[in-house]
Amino acid sequence: MKRKFVTATTAAAIILSLALVGTSLAKKDEKEITGGSIKLAKHTEAQLPALAQISLSQAIQSATGAIEGQVLQAGLENENVFLVYAIEVASQDKTVTEVIVDAGNGKVLATYLDKNDQEGEEEQD
């Protein structure tokens, strides 16, 4: 009886550890922009275009310079209090990548595979 309890407890501890590791890894895939040239305070969404120092076309050029493909969506966003352009690019291998471009200087801050889009494709097959 005692051995079954120890085995069950050990199994539960392993499952809990795996769940915590999975959660930790999932958080690393999320957008975590920690820098940018335009820091936002209390700005409304309508005020964001006036704050951008580069145009949407310049941001798209930066994004497609980093990831070659067709632009699906693009827009200004407040990402962790920094003003950025978030641009979705579909590449020839049919993956969608979100490219985060600094709205102040056009620098590509991050790129992320759009996992939601990839899962949607898998479900349709």
Backbone as CSV, one residue per row, in Angstrom:
resi,resn,N_x,N_y,N_z,CA_x,CA_y,CA_z,C_x,C_y,C_z
1,MET,0.829,-1.195,0.000,0.000,0.000,0.000,0.872,1.256,0.000
2,LYS,1.907,1.216,0.839,2.788,2.365,0.927,3.532,2.580,-0.403
3,ARG,3.902,1.481,-1.066,4.610,1.575,-2.339,3.719,2.192,-3.410
4,LYS,2.424,1.844,-3.430,1.489,2.420,-4.401,1.351,3.919,-4.181
5,PHE,1.316,4.340,-2.922,1.202,5.766,-2.597,2.432,6.526,-3.089
6,VAL,3.614,5.946,-2.855,4.861,6.584,-3.285,4.904,6.668,-4.809
7,THR,4.495,5.615,-5.495,4.475,5.601,-6.956,3.499,6.643,-7.490
8,ALA,2.320,6.702,-6.902,1.321,7.678,-7.333,1.807,9.103,-7.084
9,THR,2.434,9.326,-5.946,2.950,10.651,-5.603,4.066,11.049,-6.564
10,THR,4.939,10.118,-6.873,6.035,10.383,-7.807,5.488,10.702,-9.196
11,ALA,4.508,9.928,-9.647,3.899,10.176,-10.953,3.250,11.554,-10.991
12,ALA,2.557,11.914,-9.925,1.918,13.236,-9.860,2.967,14.346,-9.903
13,ALA,4.084,14.152,-9.220,5.157,15.158,-9.208,5.762,15.314,-10.601
14,ILE,5.931,14.212,-11.314,6.488,14.265,-12.670,5.528,14.997,-13.599
15,ILE,4.255,14.677,-13.502,3.246,15.330,-14.347,3.211,16.826,-14.067
16,LEU,3.241,17.199,-12.793,3.237,18.612,-12.421,4.481,19.313,-12.964
17,SER,5.643,18.661,-12.868,6.887,19.250,-13.380,6.805,19.470,-14.880
18,LEU,6.292,18.469,-15.605,6.157,18.614,-17.055,5.193,19.735,-17.422
19,ALA,4.127,19.865,-16.659,3.165,20.938,-16.918,3.812,22.304,-16.708
20,LEU,4.606,22.432,-15.660,5.276,23.703,-15.388,6.308,24.029,-16.467
21,VAL,7.051,23.033,-16.918,8.029,23.246,-17.984,7.312,23.656,-19.264
22,GLY,6.214,23.000,-19.581,5.437,23.347,-20.773,4.927,24.768,-20.716
23,THR,4.432,25.177,-19.557,3.948,26.545,-19.378,5.096,27.531,-19.543
24,SER,6.227,27.210,-18.987,7.390,28.085,-19.096,7.828,28.232,-20.544
25,LEU,7.877,27.132,-21.287,8.275,27.193,-22.693,7.248,27.943,-23.518
26,ALA,5.971,27.771,-23.202,4.920,28.483,-23.941,5.067,29.983,-23.749
27,LYS,5.425,30.405,-22.558,5.589,31.830,-22.309,6.742,32.407,-23.113
28,LYS,7.773,31.613,-23.386,8.911,32.097,-24.155,8.525,32.358,-25.605
29,ASP,7.483,31.685,-26.111,7.039,31.894,-27.482,6.195,33.150,-27.633
30,GLU,5.704,33.677,-26.541,4.862,34.862,-26.601,5.711,36.094,-26.903
31,LYS,5.053,37.103,-27.471,5.737,38.352,-27.761,6.170,39.002,-26.451
32,GLU,7.437,39.278,-26.340,7.967,39.925,-25.145,8.940,40.997,-25.596
33,ILE,8.413,42.111,-26.062,9.243,43.219,-26.511,9.669,44.003,-25.282
34,THR,10.972,44.136,-25.109,11.472,44.837,-23.924,12.190,46.133,-24.280
35,GLY,12.115,46.523,-25.528,12.773,47.759,-25.922,12.144,48.328,-27.174
36,GLY,12.392,49.571,-27.390,11.880,50.265,-28.562,12.261,51.722,-28.435
37,SER,12.108,52.465,-29.511,12.540,53.865,-29.469,11.429,54.825,-29.063
38,ILE,10.162,54.379,-29.124,9.055,55.251,-28.734,8.306,54.600,-27.579
39,LYS,8.481,55.167,-26.409,7.805,54.643,-25.227,6.456,55.351,-25.080
40,LEU,5.436,54.564,-24.848,4.083,55.109,-24.737,3.695,55.299,-23.276
41,ALA,2.884,56.301,-23.058,2.324,56.523,-21.721,0.842,56.200,-21.808
42,LYS,0.017,57.194,-21.665,-1.433,56.991,-21.756,-1.926,57.562,-23.069
43,HIS,-1.696,56.812,-24.127,-2.118,57.241,-25.454,-3.260,56.357,-25.927
44,THR,-4.195,56.974,-26.606,-5.290,56.198,-27.181,-4.826,55.607,-28.507
45,GLU,-5.559,54.652,-29.004,-5.217,54.024,-30.279,-5.232,55.052,-31.413
46,ALA,-6.116,56.023,-31.328,-6.215,57.056,-32.366,-4.982,57.961,-32.395
47,GLN,-4.257,58.054,-31.294,-3.071,58.903,-31.223,-1.810,58.214,-31.748
48,LEU,-1.832,56.910,-31.890,-0.629,56.167,-32.257,-0.036,56.570,-33.614
49,PRO,-0.832,56.759,-34.676,-0.224,57.125,-35.967,0.592,58.424,-35.914
50,ALA,0.158,59.385,-35.140,0.881,60.656,-35.043,2.227,60.492,-34.328
51,LEU,2.357,59.450,-33.517,3.595,59.224,-32.771,4.649,58.466,-33.580
52,ALA,4.212,57.717,-34.576,5.145,56.918,-35.380,6.077,57.831,-36.171
53,GLN,7.349,57.479,-36.188,8.337,58.284,-36.909,8.692,57.692,-38.263
54,ILE,8.221,56.475,-38.537,8.380,55.899,-39.871,6.986,55.561,-40.397
55,SER,6.873,55.476,-41.699,5.576,55.181,-42.298,5.318,53.670,-42.300
56,LEU,4.084,53.316,-42.567,3.715,51.906,-42.676,4.503,51.246,-43.807
57,SER,4.669,51.964,-44.946,5.438,51.356,-46.051,6.892,51.110,-45.674
58,GLN,7.483,52.006,-44.884,8.862,51.782,-44.433,8.926,50.566,-43.503
59,ALA,7.934,50.429,-42.643,7.896,49.285,-41.734,7.743,47.983,-42.514
60,ILE,6.911,48.013,-43.554,6.714,46.824,-44.389,8.015,46.468,-45.112
61,GLN,8.751,47.468,-45.576,10.048,47.203,-46.223,11.006,46.522,-45.249
62,SER,11.028,47.000,-44.010,11.891,46.370,-43.001,11.463,44.926,-42.745
63,ALA,10.158,44.718,-42.626,9.639,43.378,-42.334,9.929,42.405,-43.464
64,THR,9.681,42.827,-44.705,9.905,41.931,-45.833,11.397,41.789,-46.157
65,GLY,12.214,42.678,-45.626,13.664,42.497,-45.714,14.125,41.389,-44.779
66,ALA,13.416,41.232,-43.659,13.748,40.181,-42.688,13.118,38.848,-43.065
67,ILE,11.873,38.883,-43.528,11.127,37.674,-43.916,10.547,37.925,-45.297
68,GLU,11.024,37.198,-46.276,10.533,37.390,-47.644,9.163,36.746,-47.786
69,GLY,8.225,37.498,-48.358,6.894,36.950,-48.571,5.859,38.029,-48.818
70,GLN,4.605,37.627,-48.729,3.448,38.497,-48.975,2.911,39.014,-47.642
71,VAL,2.696,40.314,-47.546,2.152,40.904,-46.322,0.655,40.614,-46.242
72,LEU,0.230,40.055,-45.115,-1.182,39.748,-44.899,-1.881,40.843,-44.110
73,GLN,-1.225,41.302,-43.066,-1.785,42.347,-42.192,-0.646,43.192,-41.662
74,ALA,-0.964,44.448,-41.374,0.033,45.335,-40.786,-0.680,46.432,-40.025
75,GLY,-0.125,46.803,-38.887,-0.722,47.878,-38.112,0.123,48.266,-36.923
76,LEU,-0.184,49.437,-36.385,0.500,49.929,-35.191,-0.068,49.265,-33.951
77,GLU,0.817,48.980,-33.003,0.388,48.377,-31.743,1.205,48.929,-30.584
78,ASN,0.611,48.876,-29.422,1.298,49.167,-28.171,1.763,47.819,-27.636
79,GLU,3.061,47.571,-27.723,3.617,46.293,-27.289,4.513,46.526,-26.082
80,ASN,4.011,46.163,-24.905,4.757,46.359,-23.653,5.233,47.802,-23.508
81,VAL,4.371,48.744,-23.751,4.542,50.208,-23.674,5.458,50.793,-24.749
82,PHE,5.726,50.051,-25.814,6.502,50.576,-26.923,5.652,50.558,-28.184
83,LEU,5.806,51.593,-29.003,5.055,51.693,-30.243,5.773,50.894,-31.329
84,VAL,5.074,49.914,-31.893,5.644,49.055,-32.920,4.630,48.824,-34.029
85,TYR,5.143,48.418,-35.174,4.293,47.900,-36.231,4.342,46.377,-36.118
86,ALA,3.187,45.746,-36.127,3.103,44.291,-36.167,2.681,43.925,-37.583
87,ILE,3.522,43.170,-38.268,3.295,42.861,-39.673,3.327,41.345,-39.860
88,GLU,2.233,40.801,-40.401,2.170,39.364,-40.689,2.596,39.128,-42.126
89,VAL,3.568,38.219,-42.292,4.110,37.923,-43.612,3.945,36.430,-43.893
90,ALA,3.334,36.104,-45.032,3.190,34.709,-45.465,4.322,34.407,-46.439
91,SER,5.137,33.423,-46.105,6.258,33.072,-46.983,5.838,31.996,-47.977
92,GLN,6.714,31.678,-48.914,6.377,30.714,-49.961,6.136,29.311,-49.412
93,ASP,6.732,28.991,-48.261,6.497,27.669,-47.673,5.202,27.625,-46.857
94,LYS,4.384,28.672,-47.013,3.048,28.781,-46.407,3.079,28.903,-44.884
95,THR,4.173,29.405,-44.346,4.201,29.748,-42.929,3.919,31.229,-42.797
96,VAL,3.300,31.592,-41.694,3.009,32.993,-41.416,3.888,33.424,-40.255
97,THR,4.608,34.513,-40.465,5.505,35.042,-39.444,5.062,36.447,-39.091
98,GLU,4.981,36.722,-37.796,4.697,38.080,-37.349,6.032,38.764,-37.116
99,VAL,6.221,39.897,-37.773,7.449,40.675,-37.657,7.115,41.944,-36.881
100,ILE,7.862,42.190,-35.814,7.667,43.376,-34.985,8.739,44.393,-35.354
101,VAL,8.284,45.564,-35.834,9.190,46.613,-36.311,9.025,47.847,-35.434
102,ASP,10.145,48.401,-34.977,10.132,49.614,-34.167,9.550,50.759,-34.988
103,ALA,8.527,51.426,-34.460,7.860,52.515,-35.179,8.667,53.810,-35.154
104,GLY,9.770,53.810,-34.447,10.604,55.004,-34.398,11.770,54.966,-35.363
105,ASN,12.375,53.782,-35.526,13.578,53.717,-36.355,13.548,52.623,-37.431
106,GLY,12.497,51.822,-37.497,12.371,50.802,-38.529,13.133,49.522,-38.268
107,LYS,13.757,49.418,-37.105,14.528,48.223,-36.762,13.579,47.049,-36.466
108,VAL,13.906,45.870,-36.985,13.129,44.673,-36.673,13.500,44.244,-35.248
109,LEU,12.506,44.249,-34.363,12.742,43.912,-32.967,12.579,42.422,-32.692
110,ALA,11.685,41.761,-33.443,11.442,40.339,-33.209,10.668,39.749,-34.376
111,THR,10.764,38.426,-34.515,9.940,37.685,-35.466,9.391,36.460,-34.749
112,TYR,8.145,36.114,-35.035,7.488,34.977,-34.392,6.681,34.205,-35.421
113,LEU,6.813,32.899,-35.424,5.923,32.087,-36.246,4.534,32.194,-35.668
114,ASP,3.561,32.397,-36.510,2.176,32.511,-36.068,1.618,31.104,-35.892
115,LYS,1.715,30.571,-34.676,1.303,29.193,-34.402,-0.195,28.995,-34.589
116,ASN,-0.999,30.001,-34.293,-2.448,29.872,-34.479,-2.777,29.634,-35.941
117,ASP,-2.095,30.333,-36.826,-2.339,30.163,-38.247,-1.887,28.776,-38.702
118,GLN,-0.758,28.305,-38.199,-0.250,26.991,-38.579,-1.200,25.894,-38.111
119,GLU,-1.749,26.020,-36.888,-2.684,25.026,-36.365,-3.960,25.011,-37.183
120,GLY,-4.403,26.196,-37.644,-5.606,26.284,-38.463,-5.443,25.546,-39.770
121,GLU,-4.235,25.642,-40.370,-3.959,24.924,-41.615,-3.980,23.428,-41.389
122,GLU,-3.405,22.969,-40.271,-3.350,21.537,-39.987,-4.752,20.972,-39.797
123,GLU,-5.638,21.746,-39.172,-6.992,21.276,-38.941,-7.769,21.140,-40.235
124,GLN,-7.451,21.972,-41.247,-8.174,21.925,-42.510,-7.744,20.743,-43.364
125,ASP,-6.518,20.264,-43.203,-6.034,19.145,-44.023,-6.742,17.859,-43.746
